[in-house]
Amino acid sequence: MTTEELFVEVQKALEEIRPFLNSDGGDITLISIEEGKHVKVRLEGACTSCSVNQMTLRAGVETTIKKFAPQIETVVNIL
């Protein structure tokens, strides 16, 4: 998968998870993809102060991204 294709696939994953985050007053932005396997995102809105944002990141965001781009190894939230 090219860098451009990977970017598109990660964006598709974020579009799939975004409605769930929006329903709780949150959102997510893709910051970068490094070395083709490390994704940096920024949880926004209500997600920044939510006590379960790390669970959301792992169970929701990371799982969804890996469904679209299995080569992704890590997903981290950049504050």
PDB file of N, CA, C and O in Angstrom:
ATOM      1  N   MET A   1       0.856  -1.181   0.000  1.00  0.00           N
ATOM      2  CA  MET A   1       0.000   0.000   0.000  1.00  0.00           C
ATOM      3  C   MET A   1       0.899   1.240   0.000  1.00  0.00           C
ATOM      4  O   MET A   1       1.821   1.348   0.809  1.00  0.00           O
ATOM      5  N   THR A   2       0.623   2.165  -0.908  1.00  0.00           N
ATOM      6  CA  THR A   2       1.407   3.399  -0.959  1.00  0.00           C
ATOM      7  C   THR A   2       1.048   4.300   0.223  1.00  0.00           C
ATOM      8  O   THR A   2       0.050   4.078   0.909  1.00  0.00           O
ATOM      9  N   THR A   3       1.871   5.309   0.444  1.00  0.00           N
ATOM     10  CA  THR A   3       1.610   6.269   1.515  1.00  0.00           C
ATOM     11  C   THR A   3       0.260   6.944   1.314  1.00  0.00           C
ATOM     12  O   THR A   3      -0.490   7.141   2.270  1.00  0.00           O
ATOM     13  N   GLU A   4      -0.045   7.294   0.078  1.00  0.00           N
ATOM     14  CA  GLU A   4      -1.317   7.954  -0.225  1.00  0.00           C
ATOM     15  C   GLU A   4      -2.496   7.022   0.037  1.00  0.00           C
ATOM     16  O   GLU A   4      -3.512   7.439   0.593  1.00  0.00           O
ATOM     17  N   GLU A   5      -2.358   5.763  -0.365  1.00  0.00           N
ATOM     18  CA  GLU A   5      -3.425   4.784  -0.130  1.00  0.00           C
ATOM     19  C   GLU A   5      -3.633   4.553   1.363  1.00  0.00           C
ATOM     20  O   GLU A   5      -4.767   4.427   1.826  1.00  0.00           O
ATOM     21  N   LEU A   6      -2.541   4.500   2.106  1.00  0.00           N
ATOM     22  CA  LEU A   6      -2.633   4.312   3.552  1.00  0.00           C
ATOM     23  C   LEU A   6      -3.365   5.489   4.193  1.00  0.00           C
ATOM     24  O   LEU A   6      -4.226   5.298   5.051  1.00  0.00           O
ATOM     25  N   PHE A   7      -3.021   6.699   3.776  1.00  0.00           N
ATOM     26  CA  PHE A   7      -3.684   7.899   4.283  1.00  0.00           C
ATOM     27  C   PHE A   7      -5.184   7.834   4.016  1.00  0.00           C
ATOM     28  O   PHE A   7      -5.986   8.142   4.898  1.00  0.00           O
ATOM     29  N   VAL A   8      -5.566   7.436   2.807  1.00  0.00           N
ATOM     30  CA  VAL A   8      -6.980   7.328   2.437  1.00  0.00           C
ATOM     31  C   VAL A   8      -7.675   6.279   3.298  1.00  0.00           C
ATOM     32  O   VAL A   8      -8.791   6.510   3.763  1.00  0.00           O
ATOM     33  N   GLU A   9      -7.044   5.144   3.516  1.00  0.00           N
ATOM     34  CA  GLU A   9      -7.654   4.079   4.315  1.00  0.00           C
ATOM     35  C   GLU A   9      -7.838   4.507   5.768  1.00  0.00           C
ATOM     36  O   GLU A   9      -8.869   4.214   6.375  1.00  0.00           O
ATOM     37  N   VAL A  10      -6.851   5.194   6.328  1.00  0.00           N
ATOM     38  CA  VAL A  10      -6.974   5.676   7.711  1.00  0.00           C
ATOM     39  C   VAL A  10      -8.081   6.721   7.794  1.00  0.00           C
ATOM     40  O   VAL A  10      -8.847   6.730   8.758  1.00  0.00           O
ATOM     41  N   GLN A  11      -8.176   7.593   6.808  1.00  0.00           N
ATOM     42  CA  GLN A  11      -9.257   8.587   6.790  1.00  0.00           C
ATOM     43  C   GLN A  11     -10.621   7.904   6.706  1.00  0.00           C
ATOM     44  O   GLN A  11     -11.569   8.343   7.357  1.00  0.00           O
ATOM     45  N   LYS A  12     -10.733   6.839   5.916  1.00  0.00           N
ATOM     46  CA  LYS A  12     -11.990   6.079   5.839  1.00  0.00           C
ATOM     47  C   LYS A  12     -12.347   5.516   7.209  1.00  0.00           C
ATOM     48  O   LYS A  12     -13.508   5.551   7.618  1.00  0.00           O
ATOM     49  N   ALA A  13     -11.356   5.002   7.910  1.00  0.00           N
ATOM     50  CA  ALA A  13     -11.589   4.456   9.251  1.00  0.00           C
ATOM     51  C   ALA A  13     -12.094   5.542  10.192  1.00  0.00           C
ATOM     52  O   ALA A  13     -13.026   5.315  10.964  1.00  0.00           O
ATOM     53  N   LEU A  14     -11.485   6.713  10.128  1.00  0.00           N
ATOM     54  CA  LEU A  14     -11.912   7.814  10.997  1.00  0.00           C
ATOM     55  C   LEU A  14     -13.325   8.270  10.655  1.00  0.00           C
ATOM     56  O   LEU A  14     -14.095   8.638  11.543  1.00  0.00           O
ATOM     57  N   GLU A  15     -13.665   8.246   9.374  1.00  0.00           N
ATOM     58  CA  GLU A  15     -15.034   8.602   8.974  1.00  0.00           C
ATOM     59  C   GLU A  15     -16.042   7.594   9.518  1.00  0.00           C
ATOM     60  O   GLU A  15     -17.175   7.959   9.834  1.00  0.00           O
ATOM     61  N   GLU A  16     -15.640   6.339   9.627  1.00  0.00           N
ATOM     62  CA  GLU A  16     -16.541   5.323  10.176  1.00  0.00           C
ATOM     63  C   GLU A  16     -16.761   5.514  11.677  1.00  0.00           C
ATOM     64  O   GLU A  16     -17.874   5.318  12.165  1.00  0.00           O
ATOM     65  N   ILE A  17     -15.730   5.890  12.405  1.00  0.00           N
ATOM     66  CA  ILE A  17     -15.833   6.034  13.864  1.00  0.00           C
ATOM     67  C   ILE A  17     -16.351   7.420  14.269  1.00  0.00           C
ATOM     68  O   ILE A  17     -16.894   7.581  15.362  1.00  0.00           O
ATOM     69  N   ARG A  18     -16.187   8.409  13.402  1.00  0.00           N
ATOM     70  CA  ARG A  18     -16.552   9.799  13.728  1.00  0.00           C
ATOM     71  C   ARG A  18     -17.996   9.975  14.219  1.00  0.00           C
ATOM     72  O   ARG A  18     -18.198  10.706  15.188  1.00  0.00           O
ATOM     73  N   PRO A  19     -19.017   9.345  13.603  1.00  0.00           N
ATOM     74  CA  PRO A  19     -20.389   9.536  14.102  1.00  0.00           C
ATOM     75  C   PRO A  19     -20.568   9.124  15.568  1.00  0.00           C
ATOM     76  O   PRO A  19     -21.350   9.739  16.294  1.00  0.00           O
ATOM     77  N   PHE A  20     -19.853   8.098  15.995  1.00  0.00           N
ATOM     78  CA  PHE A  20     -19.947   7.668  17.394  1.00  0.00           C
ATOM     79  C   PHE A  20     -19.328   8.714  18.317  1.00  0.00           C
ATOM     80  O   PHE A  20     -19.867   9.003  19.385  1.00  0.00           O
ATOM     81  N   LEU A  21     -18.200   9.276  17.902  1.00  0.00           N
ATOM     82  CA  LEU A  21     -17.568  10.323  18.696  1.00  0.00           C
ATOM     83  C   LEU A  21     -18.429  11.580  18.700  1.00  0.00           C
ATOM     84  O   LEU A  21     -18.595  12.219  19.740  1.00  0.00           O
ATOM     85  N   ASN A  22     -18.983  11.938  17.531  1.00  0.00           N
ATOM     86  CA  ASN A  22     -19.845  13.122  17.428  1.00  0.00           C
ATOM     87  C   ASN A  22     -21.069  13.004  18.319  1.00  0.00           C
ATOM     88  O   ASN A  22     -21.517  13.997  18.893  1.00  0.00           O
ATOM     89  N   SER A  23     -21.614  11.797  18.439  1.00  0.00           N
ATOM     90  CA  SER A  23     -22.827  11.614  19.248  1.00  0.00           C
ATOM     91  C   SER A  23     -22.578  11.908  20.720  1.00  0.00           C
ATOM     92  O   SER A  23     -23.515  12.188  21.467  1.00  0.00           O
ATOM     93  N   ASP A  24     -21.309  11.847  21.142  1.00  0.00           N
ATOM     94  CA  ASP A  24     -20.948  12.174  22.522  1.00  0.00           C
ATOM     95  C   ASP A  24     -20.307  13.555  22.631  1.00  0.00           C
ATOM     96  O   ASP A  24     -19.744  13.905  23.668  1.00  0.00           O
ATOM     97  N   GLY A  25     -20.396  14.339  21.554  1.00  0.00           N
ATOM     98  CA  GLY A  25     -19.844  15.689  21.570  1.00  0.00           C
ATOM     99  C   GLY A  25     -18.357  15.751  21.273  1.00  0.00           C
ATOM    100  O   GLY A  25     -17.711  16.761  21.554  1.00  0.00           O
ATOM    101  N   GLY A  26     -17.807  14.687  20.712  1.00  0.00           N
ATOM    102  CA  GLY A  26     -16.380  14.656  20.411  1.00  0.00           C
ATOM    103  C   GLY A  26     -16.105  14.591  18.926  1.00  0.00           C
ATOM    104  O   GLY A  26     -17.020  14.583  18.103  1.00  0.00           O
ATOM    105  N   ASP A  27     -14.832  14.543  18.601  1.00  0.00           N
ATOM    106  CA  ASP A  27     -14.399  14.408  17.213  1.00  0.00           C
ATOM    107  C   ASP A  27     -12.966  13.896  17.220  1.00  0.00           C
ATOM    108  O   ASP A  27     -12.361  13.728  18.278  1.00  0.00           O
ATOM    109  N   ILE A  28     -12.431  13.650  16.033  1.00  0.00           N
ATOM    110  CA  ILE A  28     -11.068  13.140  15.899  1.00  0.00           C
ATOM    111  C   ILE A  28     -10.447  13.712  14.639  1.00  0.00           C
ATOM    112  O   ILE A  28     -11.120  13.867  13.619  1.00  0.00           O
ATOM    113  N   THR A  29      -9.155  14.026  14.713  1.00  0.00           N
ATOM    114  CA  THR A  29      -8.409  14.539  13.577  1.00  0.00           C
ATOM    115  C   THR A  29      -7.149  13.707  13.401  1.00  0.00           C
ATOM    116  O   THR A  29      -6.463  13.391  14.373  1.00  0.00           O
ATOM    117  N   LEU A  30      -6.851  13.355  12.161  1.00  0.00           N
ATOM    118  CA  LEU A  30      -5.608  12.653  11.851  1.00  0.00           C
ATOM    119  C   LEU A  30      -4.477  13.671  11.841  1.00  0.00           C
ATOM    120  O   LEU A  30      -4.527  14.652  11.100  1.00  0.00           O
ATOM    121  N   ILE A  31      -3.460  13.440  12.659  1.00  0.00           N
ATOM    122  CA  ILE A  31      -2.307  14.334  12.721  1.00  0.00           C
ATOM    123  C   ILE A  31      -1.215  13.855  11.765  1.00  0.00           C
ATOM    124  O   ILE A  31      -0.709  14.631  10.954  1.00  0.00           O
ATOM    125  N   SER A  32      -0.856  12.571  11.866  1.00  0.00           N
ATOM    126  CA  SER A  32       0.188  12.050  10.986  1.00  0.00           C
ATOM    127  C   SER A  32       0.189  10.530  10.979  1.00  0.00           C
ATOM    128  O   SER A  32      -0.391   9.878  11.846  1.00  0.00           O
ATOM    129  N   ILE A  33       0.859   9.991   9.971  1.00  0.00           N
ATOM    130  CA  ILE A  33       1.151   8.561   9.905  1.00  0.00           C
ATOM    131  C   ILE A  33       2.659   8.474   9.735  1.00  0.00           C
ATOM    132  O   ILE A  33       3.205   8.970   8.750  1.00  0.00           O
ATOM    133  N   GLU A  34       3.329   7.848  10.686  1.00  0.00           N
ATOM    134  CA  GLU A  34       4.782   7.792  10.668  1.00  0.00           C
ATOM    135  C   GLU A  34       5.273   6.380  10.376  1.00  0.00           C
ATOM    136  O   GLU A  34       4.777   5.400  10.933  1.00  0.00           O
ATOM    137  N   GLU A  35       6.250   6.303   9.499  1.00  0.00           N
ATOM    138  CA  GLU A  35       6.879   5.039   9.117  1.00  0.00           C
ATOM    139  C   GLU A  35       5.877   4.019   8.582  1.00  0.00           C
ATOM    140  O   GLU A  35       6.155   2.820   8.568  1.00  0.00           O
ATOM    141  N   GLY A  36       4.715   4.494   8.142  1.00  0.00           N
ATOM    142  CA  GLY A  36       3.708   3.605   7.584  1.00  0.00           C
ATOM    143  C   GLY A  36       3.055   2.671   8.573  1.00  0.00           C
ATOM    144  O   GLY A  36       2.352   1.743   8.175  1.00  0.00           O
ATOM    145  N   LYS A  37       3.279   2.903   9.889  1.00  0.00           N
ATOM    146  CA  LYS A  37       2.701   1.987  10.873  1.00  0.00           C
ATOM    147  C   LYS A  37       2.317   2.628  12.198  1.00  0.00           C
ATOM    148  O   LYS A  37       1.778   1.951  13.073  1.00  0.00           O
ATOM    149  N   HIS A  38       2.581   3.913  12.361  1.00  0.00           N
ATOM    150  CA  HIS A  38       2.248   4.603  13.607  1.00  0.00           C
ATOM    151  C   HIS A  38       1.352   5.797  13.288  1.00  0.00           C
ATOM    152  O   HIS A  38       1.751   6.713  12.569  1.00  0.00           O
ATOM    153  N   VAL A  39       0.139   5.773  13.831  1.00  0.00           N
ATOM    154  CA  VAL A  39      -0.842   6.829  13.564  1.00  0.00           C
ATOM    155  C   VAL A  39      -0.948   7.740  14.781  1.00  0.00           C
ATOM    156  O   VAL A  39      -1.056   7.279  15.917  1.00  0.00           O
ATOM    157  N   LYS A  40      -0.913   9.039  14.516  1.00  0.00           N
ATOM    158  CA  LYS A  40      -1.132  10.032  15.567  1.00  0.00           C
ATOM    159  C   LYS A  40      -2.432  10.753  15.253  1.00  0.00           C
ATOM    160  O   LYS A  40      -2.633  11.252  14.146  1.00  0.00           O
ATOM    161  N   VAL A  41      -3.310  10.798  16.244  1.00  0.00           N
ATOM    162  CA  VAL A  41      -4.596  11.471  16.108  1.00  0.00           C
ATOM    163  C   VAL A  41      -4.760  12.462  17.250  1.00  0.00           C
ATOM    164  O   VAL A  41      -4.003  12.441  18.220  1.00  0.00           O
ATOM    165  N   ARG A  42      -5.749  13.320  17.123  1.00  0.00           N
ATOM    166  CA  ARG A  42      -6.106  14.223  18.212  1.00  0.00           C
ATOM    167  C   ARG A  42      -7.591  14.047  18.487  1.00  0.00           C
ATOM    168  O   ARG A  42      -8.431  14.333  17.634  1.00  0.00           O
ATOM    169  N   LEU A  43      -7.907  13.570  19.700  1.00  0.00           N
ATOM    170  CA  LEU A  43      -9.298  13.523  20.139  1.00  0.00           C
ATOM    171  C   LEU A  43      -9.691  14.935  20.528  1.00  0.00           C
ATOM    172  O   LEU A  43      -8.930  15.631  21.200  1.00  0.00           O
ATOM    173  N   GLU A  44     -10.883  15.366  20.105  1.00  0.00           N
ATOM    174  CA  GLU A  44     -11.300  16.749  20.297  1.00  0.00           C
ATOM    175  C   GLU A  44     -12.667  16.832  20.955  1.00  0.00           C
ATOM    176  O   GLU A  44     -13.365  15.830  21.107  1.00  0.00           O
ATOM    177  N   GLY A  45     -13.032  18.044  21.341  1.00  0.00           N
ATOM    178  CA  GLY A  45     -14.342  18.275  21.946  1.00  0.00           C
ATOM    179  C   GLY A  45     -14.460  17.554  23.274  1.00  0.00           C
ATOM    180  O   GLY A  45     -13.532  17.567  24.083  1.00  0.00           O
ATOM    181  N   ALA A  46     -15.605  16.926  23.496  1.00  0.00           N
ATOM    182  CA  ALA A  46     -15.861  16.229  24.756  1.00  0.00           C
ATOM    183  C   ALA A  46     -14.883  15.082  24.980  1.00  0.00           C
ATOM    184  O   ALA A  46     -14.685  14.652  26.116  1.00  0.00           O
ATOM    185  N   CYS A  47     -14.272  14.586  23.913  1.00  0.00           N
ATOM    186  CA  CYS A  47     -13.332  13.463  24.039  1.00  0.00           C
ATOM    187  C   CYS A  47     -12.058  13.850  24.783  1.00  0.00           C
ATOM    188  O   CYS A  47     -11.374  12.981  25.324  1.00  0.00           O
ATOM    189  N   THR A  48     -11.728  15.141  24.819  1.00  0.00           N
ATOM    190  CA  THR A  48     -10.482  15.541  25.475  1.00  0.00           C
ATOM    191  C   THR A  48     -10.557  15.391  26.982  1.00  0.00           C
ATOM    192  O   THR A  48      -9.549  15.104  27.628  1.00  0.00           O
ATOM    193  N   SER A  49     -11.733  15.581  27.548  1.00  0.00           N
ATOM    194  CA  SER A  49     -11.868  15.498  29.002  1.00  0.00           C
ATOM    195  C   SER A  49     -12.591  14.240  29.464  1.00  0.00           C
ATOM    196  O   SER A  49     -12.823  14.058  30.659  1.00  0.00           O
ATOM    197  N   CYS A  50     -12.943  13.384  28.535  1.00  0.00           N
ATOM    198  CA  CYS A  50     -13.675  12.162  28.869  1.00  0.00           C
ATOM    199  C   CYS A  50     -12.768  11.200  29.623  1.00  0.00           C
ATOM    200  O   CYS A  50     -11.617  10.992  29.239  1.00  0.00           O
ATOM    201  N   SER A  51     -13.284  10.619  30.691  1.00  0.00           N
ATOM    202  CA  SER A  51     -12.479   9.702  31.504  1.00  0.00           C
ATOM    203  C   SER A  51     -12.215   8.373  30.816  1.00  0.00           C
ATOM    204  O   SER A  51     -11.340   7.625  31.252  1.00  0.00           O
ATOM    205  N   VAL A  52     -12.940   8.062  29.766  1.00  0.00           N
ATOM    206  CA  VAL A  52     -12.731   6.788  29.062  1.00  0.00           C
ATOM    207  C   VAL A  52     -12.098   6.997  27.681  1.00  0.00           C
ATOM    208  O   VAL A  52     -12.213   6.127  26.818  1.00  0.00           O
ATOM    209  N   ASN A  53     -11.428   8.144  27.459  1.00  0.00           N
ATOM    210  CA  ASN A  53     -10.893   8.400  26.122  1.00  0.00           C
ATOM    211  C   ASN A  53      -9.808   7.406  25.716  1.00  0.00           C
ATOM    212  O   ASN A  53      -9.674   7.114  24.528  1.00  0.00           O
ATOM    213  N   GLN A  54      -9.029   6.875  26.661  1.00  0.00           N
ATOM    214  CA  GLN A  54      -8.030   5.866  26.294  1.00  0.00           C
ATOM    215  C   GLN A  54      -8.700   4.565  25.876  1.00  0.00           C
ATOM    216  O   GLN A  54      -8.216   3.880  24.975  1.00  0.00           O
ATOM    217  N   MET A  55      -9.808   4.219  26.523  1.00  0.00           N
ATOM    218  CA  MET A  55     -10.558   3.035  26.121  1.00  0.00           C
ATOM    219  C   MET A  55     -11.169   3.259  24.732  1.00  0.00           C
ATOM    220  O   MET A  55     -11.159   2.360  23.891  1.00  0.00           O
ATOM    221  N   THR A  56     -11.694   4.452  24.501  1.00  0.00           N
ATOM    222  CA  THR A  56     -12.246   4.793  23.184  1.00  0.00           C
ATOM    223  C   THR A  56     -11.161   4.691  22.125  1.00  0.00           C
ATOM    224  O   THR A  56     -11.388   4.160  21.038  1.00  0.00           O
ATOM    225  N   LEU A  57      -9.983   5.204  22.449  1.00  0.00           N
ATOM    226  CA  LEU A  57      -8.877   5.177  21.497  1.00  0.00           C
ATOM    227  C   LEU A  57      -8.512   3.744  21.142  1.00  0.00           C
ATOM    228  O   LEU A  57      -8.349   3.427  19.964  1.00  0.00           O
ATOM    229  N   ARG A  58      -8.380   2.877  22.132  1.00  0.00           N
ATOM    230  CA  ARG A  58      -7.966   1.493  21.882  1.00  0.00           C
ATOM    231  C   ARG A  58      -9.097   0.650  21.291  1.00  0.00           C
ATOM    232  O   ARG A  58      -8.922   0.006  20.257  1.00  0.00           O
ATOM    233  N   ALA A  59     -10.243   0.657  21.945  1.00  0.00           N
ATOM    234  CA  ALA A  59     -11.334  -0.241  21.543  1.00  0.00           C
ATOM    235  C   ALA A  59     -12.041   0.229  20.281  1.00  0.00           C
ATOM    236  O   ALA A  59     -12.463  -0.591  19.465  1.00  0.00           O
ATOM    237  N   GLY A  60     -12.171   1.518  20.115  1.00  0.00           N
ATOM    238  CA  GLY A  60     -12.907   2.027  18.960  1.00  0.00           C
ATOM    239  C   GLY A  60     -12.018   2.461  17.819  1.00  0.00           C
ATOM    240  O   GLY A  60     -12.096   1.916  16.718  1.00  0.00           O
ATOM    241  N   VAL A  61     -11.177   3.439  18.079  1.00  0.00           N
ATOM    242  CA  VAL A  61     -10.383   4.051  17.018  1.00  0.00           C
ATOM    243  C   VAL A  61      -9.322   3.095  16.482  1.00  0.00           C
ATOM    244  O   VAL A  61      -9.253   2.861  15.275  1.00  0.00           O
ATOM    245  N   GLU A  62      -8.500   2.546  17.363  1.00  0.00           N
ATOM    246  CA  GLU A  62      -7.415   1.672  16.903  1.00  0.00           C
ATOM    247  C   GLU A  62      -7.948   0.436  16.186  1.00  0.00           C
ATOM    248  O   GLU A  62      -7.421   0.046  15.144  1.00  0.00           O
ATOM    249  N   THR A  63      -8.979  -0.173  16.733  1.00  0.00           N
ATOM    250  CA  THR A  63      -9.565  -1.359  16.105  1.00  0.00           C
ATOM    251  C   THR A  63     -10.101  -1.036  14.715  1.00  0.00           C
ATOM    252  O   THR A  63      -9.900  -1.806  13.776  1.00  0.00           O
ATOM    253  N   THR A  64     -10.777   0.094  14.581  1.00  0.00           N
ATOM    254  CA  THR A  64     -11.339   0.485  13.287  1.00  0.00           C
ATOM    255  C   THR A  64     -10.239   0.798  12.281  1.00  0.00           C
ATOM    256  O   THR A  64     -10.326   0.391  11.122  1.00  0.00           O
ATOM    257  N   ILE A  65      -9.209   1.513  12.710  1.00  0.00           N
ATOM    258  CA  ILE A  65      -8.099   1.819  11.806  1.00  0.00           C
ATOM    259  C   ILE A  65      -7.437   0.534  11.329  1.00  0.00           C
ATOM    260  O   ILE A  65      -7.131   0.399  10.144  1.00  0.00           O
ATOM    261  N   LYS A  66      -7.213  -0.409  12.237  1.00  0.00           N
ATOM    262  CA  LYS A  66      -6.553  -1.666  11.862  1.00  0.00           C
ATOM    263  C   LYS A  66      -7.419  -2.510  10.931  1.00  0.00           C
ATOM    264  O   LYS A  66      -6.900  -3.322  10.165  1.00  0.00           O
ATOM    265  N   LYS A  67      -8.728  -2.323  10.993  1.00  0.00           N
ATOM    266  CA  LYS A  67      -9.618  -3.020  10.060  1.00  0.00           C
ATOM    267  C   LYS A  67      -9.373  -2.529   8.629  1.00  0.00           C
ATOM    268  O   LYS A  67      -9.390  -3.318   7.684  1.00  0.00           O
ATOM    269  N   PHE A  68      -9.149  -1.232   8.480  1.00  0.00           N
ATOM    270  CA  PHE A  68      -8.914  -0.638   7.166  1.00  0.00           C
ATOM    271  C   PHE A  68      -7.451  -0.736   6.736  1.00  0.00           C
ATOM    272  O   PHE A  68      -7.153  -0.845   5.547  1.00  0.00           O
ATOM    273  N   ALA A  69      -6.542  -0.698   7.710  1.00  0.00           N
ATOM    274  CA  ALA A  69      -5.100  -0.704   7.417  1.00  0.00           C
ATOM    275  C   ALA A  69      -4.396  -1.613   8.428  1.00  0.00           C
ATOM    276  O   ALA A  69      -3.859  -1.130   9.425  1.00  0.00           O
ATOM    277  N   PRO A  70      -4.394  -2.923   8.177  1.00  0.00           N
ATOM    278  CA  PRO A  70      -3.860  -3.893   9.142  1.00  0.00           C
ATOM    279  C   PRO A  70      -2.386  -3.692   9.503  1.00  0.00           C
ATOM    280  O   PRO A  70      -1.941  -4.175  10.544  1.00  0.00           O
ATOM    281  N   GLN A  71      -1.628  -2.994   8.669  1.00  0.00           N
ATOM    282  CA  GLN A  71      -0.214  -2.803   8.963  1.00  0.00           C
ATOM    283  C   GLN A  71       0.043  -1.783  10.063  1.00  0.00           C
ATOM    284  O   GLN A  71       1.170  -1.666  10.544  1.00  0.00           O
ATOM    285  N   ILE A  72      -0.982  -1.045  10.467  1.00  0.00           N
ATOM    286  CA  ILE A  72      -0.821  -0.067  11.541  1.00  0.00           C
ATOM    287  C   ILE A  72      -0.560  -0.802  12.855  1.00  0.00           C
ATOM    288  O   ILE A  72      -1.287  -1.725  13.220  1.00  0.00           O
ATOM    289  N   GLU A  73       0.495  -0.373  13.560  1.00  0.00           N
ATOM    290  CA  GLU A  73       0.879  -1.012  14.818  1.00  0.00           C
ATOM    291  C   GLU A  73       0.413  -0.235  16.042  1.00  0.00           C
ATOM    292  O   GLU A  73       0.019  -0.831  17.045  1.00  0.00           O
ATOM    293  N   THR A  74       0.456   1.095  15.963  1.00  0.00           N
ATOM    294  CA  THR A  74       0.070   1.900  17.120  1.00  0.00           C
ATOM    295  C   THR A  74      -0.795   3.078  16.693  1.00  0.00           C
ATOM    296  O   THR A  74      -0.667   3.607  15.589  1.00  0.00           O
ATOM    297  N   VAL A  75      -1.672   3.466  17.597  1.00  0.00           N
ATOM    298  CA  VAL A  75      -2.477   4.673  17.427  1.00  0.00           C
ATOM    299  C   VAL A  75      -2.370   5.433  18.742  1.00  0.00           C
ATOM    300  O   VAL A  75      -2.718   4.905  19.798  1.00  0.00           O
ATOM    301  N   VAL A  76      -1.889   6.671  18.678  1.00  0.00           N
ATOM    302  CA  VAL A  76      -1.728   7.466  19.890  1.00  0.00           C
ATOM    303  C   VAL A  76      -2.454   8.795  19.744  1.00  0.00           C
ATOM    304  O   VAL A  76      -2.555   9.362  18.656  1.00  0.00           O
ATOM    305  N   ASN A  77      -2.958   9.272  20.879  1.00  0.00           N
ATOM    306  CA  ASN A  77      -3.631  10.562  20.940  1.00  0.00           C
ATOM    307  C   ASN A  77      -2.602  11.628  21.288  1.00  0.00           C
ATOM    308  O   ASN A  77      -1.896  11.514  22.290  1.00  0.00           O
ATOM    309  N   ILE A  78      -2.521  12.655  20.464  1.00  0.00           N
ATOM    310  CA  ILE A  78      -1.622  13.781  20.694  1.00  0.00           C
ATOM    311  C   ILE A  78      -2.449  14.902  21.311  1.00  0.00           C
ATOM    312  O   ILE A  78      -3.442  15.345  20.734  1.00  0.00           O
ATOM    313  N   LEU A  79      -2.036  15.346  22.471  1.00  0.00           N
ATOM    314  CA  LEU A  79      -2.784  16.405  23.163  1.00  0.00           C
ATOM    315  C   LEU A  79      -2.444  17.777  22.633  1.00  0.00           C
ATOM    316  O   LEU A  79      -2.987  18.774  23.109  1.00  0.00           O
TER     317      LEU A  79
END
